[in-house]
Amino acid sequence: MSQPALASASPWRDKLNGMLFVGLLAAAVVQLAGIPFVKTLGFSPLVIGIVCGMLYGNFLRGTMPAEWGAGVHFTARRLLRVAVAFYGLNISVQQIIEVGLPGLIVSVGIVVGILVLGTWIGTRVLKLDRDTAMLTASGSAVCGAAAVLAFESTLKSDPHKSAVAVATVVLFGTISMFLYPLLYQAGWIDMDTRAFGIFLGGAVHEVAQVVASASNIDPATTEIATIVKMTRVALLIPILLLVGLWLQRTAIAAAAPGEKKPSLPIPWFAIGFLVLALIHSAGVIPQNVLEVLRALDIFVLTMAMTALGIETRFAKMRQAGPRVMALGAILFILLACGGYALVKIVT
């Protein structure tokens, strides 16, 4: 009589074992990201997580029981949505107000412009599929790897498409992180420190990369750059809702006559993001509790990125070819030139 009970419990044990396995890998990733040399490179645990996950998934995946794959998939999909929602605890209305109208204009202009242009260039000029183009554009437009994860969940795209999009964030975000401070200190970027902070917050890909690049100037530049960057992160909510509406309209247009109309794919995790951002703005969460929640959320996001890496195969990534990197390079140029022009106009 006990055998059926054990058999029915096995899938849950396998899922839990898979999640625990990803959690152990993510813990190692967080430790790696905390090494001073790695921190100076501006690589967040999310980026390191997907790289380590991809290395494990492609070279060592035979060492993990295949049954644990259900837990890996659950982490990369379901747990991801919860983590993205709790990322809202990093945003507040006060931060957006503090940056002022110039920072808001730059943030909105860059997010909307890069996302629209990137998707159009990717699909029409470089002939990439829609999901790959949008994921790559979102990583450049909004907030790097975290945006790719959020869009991947909304688009329900394949893991390898997210992996190649994150690769562009790693490459071109790292270049911009080192390049812009050097150009500024050499006098090639004609801005005061406040304007340069707005530029860095608007033109650099990852939050960690923004902090690392701005810290080469001074604390005031770091503060304004971080606030502008987090304003871009806050725009993730309306953008995801608009993408959901667009996906619904596209599906309706493609539906056969008499076929049931598809429902609106509302990204509920985005609503959770907004609610938690408003709760943070209200100041009802004690600071020590807030810090713990933020650290836990980064860990869960790292788990999701690690799981995504495990599910990614290099063979699938190679199919994308150099066109994805070409799109990343074009977006890098658009971010630099467009961001500089916008900052000059509004400041």
N, C-alpha and C positions, 0 to 999 in steps of 0.2 A: 504493500500500500504506500510505502514511503517513496518508491522510485518515481511515480508520476509527479509527486510534489516537487522532488528534486529537479526533474526534467523541466517542469514549468517555471521553476525559479532560475534555471540556468541562464536564460536570456538576460534577465535583470542583473545577475552576477557578472555576466560577460560585459554588459554595458557599464556597470560600475567599475569593473576592473580596467576597462578601456579608458574611462575618465580618470581614474587614479593614476594610470600609466602616463597619460598626457599631463596630469598635474605634477608628477615627479619630473618630467622633462621640462615643464614650464618653470619649476622651482630652480632647476639648474640654469635655465636661461636667465632668470632674474638675477641670480648670483653672478653670472657672466656679464650681464649688462651693468652690474654695480662696480666692476673693476674700473679703477680711475682712467686707464688708457682708453677703454671702450667708451666711457662716458664722455671723454674729450672728443671722440669722433662723432658724437651726437646720435648714436644708434639707440633707438628706444628698445625696450624688451619685446615689443610687438614685431619689429623688423628682425631682430635676432631670433625670435621664436619661429618665424616662418622659414628662415634659412636653416636652422637646426632641424626643424621638422622635415623639410625637404631632403636634407642629407640623410636623415634616418629613414624616411619613407622610400627613398630610392636605393639605398645601399645596405640597410640593415632591417628592412621590414620583415624579413623571414624570421627574425628573432622574436617578434610579437605574435602571440596566437591570433589566428585569423578571426576568431569569434569576438575578439576585443574591438574589431573594426566598428561595431555598432556604437560603442562608447566614444570612439574617436569621431565618428560622424555626428553623434549627438552634440559633442562639444563644439564642433565646427559649425553647427547650424543652430540648434536650439539655445544652448548656453550662450552663444555669441549674441543673440538678440537681447538677452537679459543684461549682458555686460555693456552693450551699446547704450541701452536705456540708462544705466547707472552712470555712464560717462557724462550725463547732464549735470552731475554734482560738481563738475569743474567749471560750469558756466554760471554767471549771474547777470541780472539786468543791470546792476550797478557797474559791472565791468564795461558793459556795452555803452552805458551813458558816459563813463569816465573817458573813454577813448574819443568821444565827440563825433561830430558830423564828418570830418575828414576821414577818420579811421573807418567809419561805417560805409561811406561812399566807396572807399578803396576795397573794403571787404566784399561788398555786394557786387561791385563791378568785376572784380577778379573771379569770384565764385561763378557768377552767371556767365561771364564772357568765356572763361576757360572751359567750363563744362559744355556750353553750346558749341563753341568753335572746335573743341577737342573731339566731340562726338561727330560733328560734321566732317572734319578733316579725316578722322579715322575711318569713317564708313564710306565717304564719297571719294576721297583722294587716295587714301592708302588701302582701300578695299578690305578693311578689317570687319569682322562681324560686330553687330551692334553692342553686345555685352562687353566684349574686350575693349572697344573704343570708349564706352561709357565708364567702365571701371578705371581705365588708365586716365581718362580726363578727370574723374572724381578724385583720384589720388593727388593730382596736381592742383585741382581747383579748391578743395576743401581742407582736408587735414591728413593727407598721406594714407598710411595703412589703415587707420580707423575708418576713414571714409570708404575705402575699398571694401572693407568688411561690411559696412552698413549697406552699400549699394549691392554687394554680392548677395546679401540676404534678401533684398527687395527684388532683384532681378532673377534670383534663383539660378545663377549661372554655375558653370563647372569650376571646380577648384583651381585648375591650371590657369584659367583666365584671370583669376584674382592674383595668382602667384606672379604672372608676368607683369601685371599692373603694379604690384608692390615692388617688383624689380626696378621699374622706372623711377619709383619714389626713392629707393635706396641710392641709385646711381646719380640722378640729377639733383636730388635733395642734398646729397653729400657734396656735390660740386658747388651748388649755390651757397651752402653753409660756409665753405672755405673761401669761395671766390668773392662774394659781396663785401665782407669785412676788409679783405686785402685791397679791393678796388677803392673802397671808401677811405682807408688810411693812406692810400697812394694819391688821393685827391681826384680820382676819376669819377666819383659819384658826388655831385655838387648838391649837398643837402646838409641841414643842421641835424643834430642828434635826434630830435623828436621826429623830423620827417624821415630820417633813415630808419628809425624804429618802426614807423608805419610801413615803410617799404619792406623791411625784413618780415614783418608780420603778414604782409600781403603776398610776398613773392617766394618765400621758402616753404617747402612741402610739409614736413613733419613738425609737430609741436617741439619735440626734443631738439630738432635741428635749428629751429628758430631761437630757442634759449641758448644753445651752444654758440650760434653765430653772433647774437646780440651781446653775449657776455664778453666778447672780445673788444667791445667798445666801452660801455660803462653801465652801471645799474639802472639808470634812468632809461636808457635805450632798451635794455632788457625788459623792463616793466611795460613800456608802451608796445614793444614788439609782441610780447606775450599776450597782451590784452587784445590787440588787433587779430592775432592768430586765433584766439578763443572766440572772437566775434565771427570769424570764418567758420569755426566749428559749430557755433549756434545756428548758422544758416543751413546746416545739415537737415534740420527738421522740415522747414518749408520746401526745400529742394526735394527731399524724399517723397513728400506728399504730392508735389507736382509730377514727379516721375511716376508715382502710382496712378495718377489721373491719366497721364500720357500712355502708360501701358494698357490701361483699360480701353481708351479710345482706339489704340492700335489693334487690340484684340477684337473689338466690336467691328472695326472696319474689315478685318480679315475673316470674320465669321460668315458662314454660309447663310443664305436666306432661311428663316425659320428656326435657325439654331439658337439655343438659349444664350442670352447675352451674358458675358463674363462679369463677375462682380468686381468692385473696385478693390485692388490689392492694397489695402491700408497697412502700412508698416507700423503695427501697434507699438513696437519698441521705440519708434520715433516719438509717439505720443508720450510714452513713459519718459523719454529723454526730456521732453518739454516740461512735464509735470515735476520731475526731480530738479530741473534747473530753476523752476519757480519756487520750489521748496527751499532750495539753497539760497535763492535771492531773499526769501523771507527771514533768513537767519535763525531758523528754529532748531537747526541741528548744531549741537555743541562742536567746537572746533576739533577737539580730540577725536570725537566720533567721526566727524567728516574726514579727517586724515586717514583713519582706519578704513572707512568705506572706499575712499579713493584708491588706497593701496591695494585693497582686495579686488577692486574693479580692474585695475591694471593687470593684476595677476590672472584674473579670469579672461581678460582680453588676450593676454599672452598665451593662455591655454588654447583659446580659439584659434589664434594664429599658428600655434604649433601643430594643432590638429589639422588645420587647413594645409600646412606644409606636408604633413604625413600623407595626406590624400592626393597630393600633387605628384605627377610623374613628369620627369624631364622630357620624355618623348613627346608628350602633349605640348609642353612649352616650346619645343623646337618647331612644332608645326606653325606657330605664330610667326617664326622667322624674324628678320630684322625690322619688320614694319612697325612692331610695337615700340621698339627702341627709337625708331624714327619719329613716331608720334610723341614719345616722351621728350625727345630733343626739341621738337617744334613747340611743345607746350612750355618747355624750359625757356625758350627764347621769348615766347609770348608773355610769360610771367615776368621776365626781366624787363622787357621793353614796355609792356602794358602797365606793369606796376610802377615803373619809374615815371611814365607819362601821367598816370592818374595822381600820384603823389605830388608831382609838380603843379598839376592843375588845382588841386584842392588845398594845398598848403602855401 
